[in-house]
Amino acid sequence: MPVSEETKERVQGYSIVRITETNNDGDVTMETFALAHESGGQLDEFADYLDAVKALNRLLFPLPGLPEVPLHRTG
């Protein structure tokens, strides 16, 4: 099953990456969100975008983080 990655946010060297797995018809079978740092890879993986944002904000504190708004899905 094909897996693709798409960076959704970048802040202070950290990224939130959407990871999607699709079946042979192109339908999404699984979607997760990874929290990664530019220095060396993935730190954690979450089932929900908002959970990844909250984890990133905890790492960045006391610096301003991302707004805790759910990712809007299309189609």
Long-range contacts (C-beta under 8 A, 24 or more apart in sequence): 1-29, 5-34, 8-33, 8-49, 8-71, 9-53, 9-56, 9-66, 11-56, 11-60, 11-65, 11-66, 12-60, 12-63, 13-37, 13-38, 13-39, 14-38, 14-56, 14-59, 14-60, 16-49, 16-52, 16-53, 16-56, 16-66, 17-42, 18-49, 18-71, 19-45, 35-59
